[in-house]
Amino acid sequence: MNQDICRLFRMQNPIQNYAWGSRSAIAALQDRDVPSPAPEAELWMGAHPKAPSLVEMGGQWISLADLIAAHPEAVLGPAAARRFENRMPFLFKILAAAAPLSIQAHPDEDQARKGFARENRQGIPLDAPHRNYRDSSHKPEILCALTPFRGLNGFQSPAAIAGNMQAYVPRTLSVLNPRLDAPDVGHALKAFFEALLELPDAQKQDAVAEAAAAARMKSPYGAAADWVLRLESAYPGDIGVLAPLFLNLVCLSPGQAMYLAAGQLHAYLEGVGIELMANSDNVLRGGLTPKHIDLPELTRVLRFNAANPRIIVPRSADGTQRVYAVDVAEFALAQIELASEQVFLSSAQRGMEILLAVEGALSISTEGTKAKVALRKGDSVMVPACLSGYSIRGEGRAFRASVPLPADRRQAPFDEG
């Protein structure tokens, strides 16, 4: 094994400057000047071909994707290299939403594979605006709040939706309420959602205007009314403005997380969080966006069920580490928090990891060497699977994204809060 690979790698990570991003959150985390020159929406840590991280090697900065391509078993581990065809299976992010993101869902593995092949046969370029499937992978993801984080996640019950339609849009959308009376919940939600998105543009605009007027009349504002007004201000006339009336509003406290499985309709509204996902760019949108919406494909992907969103509270693993229990082959997420005199000891058998410091000052030492790497707020390091072990000391907090070994996936059920 090349010993130059089996060590800690400092990282430089690209920032995505989407319009909905924050001018302060990521810059403050990295101790840069605030406000930043442009909105900074996401900091990416990984080997995605669109924007791979750089790692330091031999006094130079090289692409993490190139390092993995040259040494896949050393970096990913032999089992992960075989399973994921020598590609890094996850993308680790800081997400900073100062404005709402689009309403969207992601396909499962079978849907992604078939959709990608179908659009390839149709000759649709990978970068075409109307392309739905940009790769053949699914995209499960987990979002862990660093600040209070608000989002929409999953459908409300048909009865709750019917009540909201009556309260906010009785004139323009009362015609949709009979669709919510179907005895099967899934059929009721699907019929309502398809009818809503198929409305003529003029009727959509009338419905949004009626809902906004109703929201202004409610005093004090409830959460749904408040978000209807905020979304109407950002996306006037977009039928997605009504999403708080048919999707569940979620507010995560710092440290809490939510998991988004395939087919779950959702939108991130506001806040800063850690996002960890399978390394895919497949997104099917349903509103709050000027981008392409393919309603037939979106409804094929969606899971039309009504349930309260599952909030994940991490469970303590060893006094220094708390684990977010999700059963996903591509990634695992944990939070490491150390006070003075505490030490975190890694497992000797592990997959590839990325460590991101979010508070304080930490120091990482590798087993059997005198090598140490300082990890301060905003710093990240890549730990290849071939490194036998490491320890962390200091006072601070870091998040650990990793490729789980098969045994690591035998987690306890979700801890819910």
DRENZA-361212 format. One line per 4 residues: their letters; for each residue y, x, z of C-alpha. Coordinates in steps of 0.25 Angstrom, whole numbers, padded with zeros to 4 digits. Layout:
BEGIN
a	Y,X,Z; ...
//
This chain:
BEGIN
mnqd	0000,0000,0000; 0014,0005,-0004; 0020,0008,0010; 0034,0006,0004
icrl	0031,-0008,0002; 0025,-0011,0016; 0039,-0011,0023; 0051,-0020,0026
frmq	0060,-0022,0014; 0075,-0026,0016; 0079,-0037,0007; 0092,-0041,-0001
npiq	0091,-0056,-0005; 0099,-0063,-0016; 0108,-0075,-0013; 0109,-0088,-0021
nyaw	0123,-0093,-0023; 0120,-0108,-0025; 0132,-0117,-0023; 0126,-0124,-0011
gsrs	0126,-0111,-0003; 0134,-0106,0009; 0145,-0096,0009; 0142,-0092,0023
aiaa	0127,-0093,0027; 0120,-0082,0020; 0132,-0073,0020; 0133,-0074,0035
lqdr	0118,-0071,0037; 0120,-0058,0029; 0133,-0055,0036; 0141,-0056,0023
dvps	0155,-0061,0022; 0157,-0076,0023; 0159,-0084,0015; 0151,-0078,0003
pape	0157,-0078,-0011; 0148,-0089,-0016; 0139,-0099,-0009; 0126,-0092,-0005
aelw	0114,-0102,-0005; 0102,-0094,-0003; 0097,-0080,0001; 0084,-0078,-0006
mgah	0073,-0068,0000; 0061,-0067,-0009; 0057,-0063,-0023; 0061,-0075,-0031
pkap	0063,-0071,-0046; 0077,-0078,-0046; 0082,-0069,-0035; 0073,-0059,-0028
slve	0076,-0051,-0015; 0078,-0036,-0016; 0071,-0027,-0006; 0074,-0013,-0003
mggq	0064,-0002,-0008; 0066,0013,-0010; 0081,0012,-0008; 0082,0001,-0019
wisl	0083,-0014,-0019; 0072,-0021,-0027; 0067,-0035,-0030; 0057,-0041,-0020
adli	0051,-0047,-0032; 0048,-0034,-0038; 0043,-0028,-0025; 0033,-0039,-0024
aahp	0029,-0038,-0038; 0026,-0023,-0036; 0019,-0025,-0023; 0014,-0039,-0021
eavl	0003,-0037,-0012; 0011,-0028,-0003; 0023,-0037,-0002; 0016,-0051,-0002
gpaa	0003,-0047,0004; -0010,-0048,-0005; -0013,-0062,-0002; 0001,-0067,-0005
arrf	0002,-0058,-0018; -0011,-0065,-0023; -0007,-0079,-0019; 0007,-0078,-0024
enrm	0005,-0070,-0037; 0012,-0058,-0032; 0025,-0066,-0029; 0033,-0068,-0017
pflf	0030,-0083,-0013; 0042,-0087,-0005; 0057,-0086,-0006; 0065,-0085,0007
kila	0079,-0090,0008; 0092,-0092,0016; 0097,-0105,0011; 0112,-0109,0014
aaap	0116,-0123,0010; 0130,-0126,0011; 0128,-0138,0002; 0116,-0147,-0001
lsiq	0105,-0142,-0011; 0099,-0151,-0021; 0088,-0161,-0017; 0075,-0155,-0022
ahpd	0060,-0153,-0020; 0050,-0143,-0024; 0036,-0144,-0031; 0023,-0141,-0025
edqa	0014,-0130,-0031; 0007,-0139,-0041; 0020,-0146,-0046; 0027,-0132,-0047
rkgf	0015,-0126,-0055; 0014,-0138,-0065; 0029,-0140,-0066; 0032,-0125,-0069
aren	0021,-0125,-0080; 0026,-0138,-0086; 0040,-0133,-0087; 0035,-0120,-0093
rqgi	0027,-0127,-0104; 0040,-0136,-0107; 0048,-0122,-0109; 0058,-0125,-0098
plda	0065,-0112,-0095; 0063,-0108,-0080; 0079,-0108,-0079; 0081,-0121,-0085
phrn	0089,-0130,-0077; 0080,-0142,-0079; 0067,-0134,-0075; 0060,-0139,-0063
yrds	0050,-0128,-0060; 0054,-0114,-0061; 0041,-0108,-0055; 0027,-0113,-0052
shkp	0028,-0113,-0037; 0030,-0123,-0026; 0042,-0122,-0016; 0039,-0126,-0002
eilc	0051,-0121,0007; 0055,-0121,0021; 0070,-0121,0026; 0073,-0116,0040
altp	0087,-0119,0045; 0096,-0107,0050; 0108,-0117,0052; 0107,-0132,0053
frgl	0101,-0136,0040; 0102,-0150,0033; 0093,-0155,0022; 0086,-0166,0016
ngfq	0070,-0166,0016; 0061,-0177,0011; 0062,-0192,0009; 0066,-0202,0020
spaa	0058,-0214,0021; 0060,-0226,0011; 0065,-0235,0022; 0075,-0224,0027
iagn	0080,-0222,0012; 0081,-0237,0010; 0090,-0238,0022; 0099,-0227,0017
mqay	0100,-0233,0003; 0104,-0246,0010; 0114,-0239,0019; 0120,-0230,0008
vprt	0118,-0235,-0006; 0115,-0250,-0005; 0123,-0254,-0017; 0118,-0243,-0027
lsvl	0104,-0240,-0023; 0098,-0253,-0016; 0090,-0254,-0029; 0082,-0242,-0024
nprl	0078,-0248,-0011; 0066,-0256,-0016; 0059,-0243,-0021; 0059,-0238,-0006
dapd	0051,-0251,-0002; 0038,-0246,-0009; 0027,-0246,0001; 0023,-0231,-0002
vgha	0033,-0221,0003; 0031,-0211,-0008; 0033,-0222,-0019; 0045,-0227,-0012
lkaf	0052,-0214,-0011; 0048,-0210,-0025; 0053,-0223,-0031; 0067,-0222,-0023
feal	0069,-0207,-0026; 0066,-0208,-0041; 0075,-0221,-0042; 0086,-0214,-0035
lelp	0086,-0202,-0044; 0084,-0210,-0057; 0097,-0219,-0054; 0108,-0218,-0065
daqk	0119,-0208,-0062; 0129,-0219,-0060; 0121,-0226,-0049; 0118,-0213,-0042
qdav	0133,-0210,-0041; 0135,-0224,-0036; 0124,-0222,-0026; 0130,-0209,-0021
aeaa	0144,-0215,-0020; 0139,-0227,-0012; 0131,-0218,-0003; 0143,-0209,0000
aaar	0152,-0221,0003; 0141,-0226,0013; 0140,-0212,0019; 0155,-0212,0021
mksp	0155,-0225,0028; 0145,-0220,0039; 0151,-0215,0051; 0147,-0207,0058
ygaa	0140,-0200,0046; 0125,-0199,0047; 0118,-0187,0041; 0114,-0195,0029
adwv	0128,-0200,0026; 0134,-0186,0029; 0125,-0180,0019; 0127,-0191,0008
lrle	0142,-0188,0009; 0140,-0173,0008; 0130,-0173,-0003; 0139,-0183,-0011
sayp	0150,-0173,-0009; 0142,-0162,-0015; 0134,-0170,-0026; 0143,-0182,-0029
gdig	0135,-0192,-0037; 0121,-0185,-0035; 0110,-0195,-0030; 0106,-0184,-0021
vlap	0117,-0188,-0012; 0108,-0199,-0007; 0097,-0189,-0002; 0101,-0190,0013
lfln	0098,-0205,0011; 0083,-0203,0006; 0080,-0189,0011; 0078,-0184,0025
lvcl	0090,-0176,0031; 0086,-0164,0039; 0094,-0155,0048; 0087,-0142,0052
spgq	0091,-0135,0065; 0091,-0119,0064; 0077,-0115,0064; 0071,-0128,0059
amyl	0065,-0129,0046; 0060,-0139,0035; 0049,-0137,0025; 0050,-0142,0011
aagq	0037,-0145,0004; 0034,-0148,-0010; 0040,-0161,-0015; 0050,-0163,-0003
lhay	0063,-0168,-0008; 0074,-0160,0000; 0088,-0154,0000; 0095,-0144,0008
legv	0109,-0149,0013; 0115,-0139,0022; 0112,-0127,0030; 0106,-0113,0031
giel	0092,-0110,0031; 0080,-0101,0029; 0072,-0106,0016; 0058,-0101,0013
mans	0051,-0106,0001; 0040,-0103,-0009; 0046,-0095,-0020; 0049,-0106,-0030
dnvl	0061,-0111,-0037; 0055,-0125,-0041; 0065,-0136,-0037; 0066,-0151,-0041
rggl	0079,-0157,-0038; 0083,-0171,-0035; 0098,-0172,-0032; 0110,-0165,-0026
tpkh	0110,-0155,-0038; 0116,-0154,-0052; 0103,-0147,-0056; 0091,-0153,-0064
idlp	0084,-0165,-0057; 0070,-0169,-0063; 0067,-0182,-0056; 0053,-0184,-0062
eltr	0049,-0170,-0058; 0055,-0171,-0044; 0048,-0184,-0041; 0035,-0178,-0045
vlrf	0037,-0167,-0035; 0043,-0175,-0024; 0034,-0180,-0012; 0039,-0194,-0009
naan	0036,-0195,0006; 0045,-0199,0018; 0045,-0190,0031; 0054,-0183,0040
prii	0056,-0169,0037; 0048,-0159,0044; 0056,-0149,0052; 0049,-0136,0055
vprs	0052,-0129,0069; 0046,-0115,0069; 0035,-0112,0079; 0035,-0100,0087
adgt	0025,-0089,0083; 0026,-0078,0093; 0039,-0079,0100; 0047,-0072,0089
qrvy	0043,-0080,0077; 0044,-0094,0074; 0036,-0100,0062; 0039,-0111,0052
avdv	0026,-0117,0050; 0024,-0121,0035; 0011,-0120,0027; 0015,-0113,0015
aefa	0008,-0102,0007; 0021,-0095,0002; 0029,-0093,0015; 0031,-0094,0030
laqi	0043,-0094,0038; 0046,-0089,0052; 0058,-0085,0061; 0058,-0073,0069
elas	0068,-0073,0081; 0069,-0061,0091; 0076,-0058,0103; 0078,-0045,0110
eqvf	0065,-0038,0113; 0057,-0047,0104; 0048,-0042,0093; 0042,-0049,0081
lssa	0029,-0043,0076; 0024,-0047,0062; 0010,-0049,0058; 0003,-0038,0052
qrgm	-0003,-0048,0042; 0008,-0055,0034; 0013,-0059,0021; 0027,-0054,0015
eill	0039,-0058,0024; 0054,-0058,0023; 0062,-0057,0036; 0076,-0063,0036
aveg	0085,-0060,0048; 0095,-0072,0052; 0100,-0067,0065; 0101,-0055,0074
alsi	0096,-0041,0071; 0081,-0038,0069; 0073,-0025,0066; 0060,-0025,0059
steg	0050,-0013,0061; 0037,-0011,0053; 0024,-0008,0059; 0020,0006,0059
tkak	0033,0012,0054; 0047,0014,0060; 0054,0006,0049; 0064,-0004,0054
valr	0072,-0014,0047; 0084,-0020,0053; 0085,-0035,0050; 0099,-0041,0053
kgds	0104,-0055,0050; 0103,-0058,0035; 0093,-0047,0032; 0079,-0049,0026
vmvp	0067,-0040,0024; 0054,-0042,0016; 0041,-0038,0024; 0030,-0035,0014
acls	0016,-0040,0018; 0010,-0026,0018; 0019,-0022,0029; 0010,-0022,0041
gysi	0019,-0027,0051; 0033,-0027,0057; 0041,-0030,0070; 0055,-0036,0072
rgeg	0064,-0033,0084; 0078,-0037,0087; 0086,-0050,0090; 0087,-0059,0078
rafr	0080,-0070,0070; 0073,-0068,0056; 0065,-0077,0047; 0052,-0073,0041
asvp	0047,-0078,0028; 0033,-0074,0024; 0021,-0076,0015; 0011,-0082,0024
lpad	-0003,-0077,0025; -0013,-0088,0024; -0016,-0088,0039; -0001,-0089,0042
rrqa	-0001,-0103,0035; -0009,-0109,0046; 0003,-0113,0053; 0004,-0124,0064
pfde	0010,-0137,0059; 0025,-0139,0057; 0033,-0139,0070; 0042,-0150,0069
g	0056,-0153,0075
//
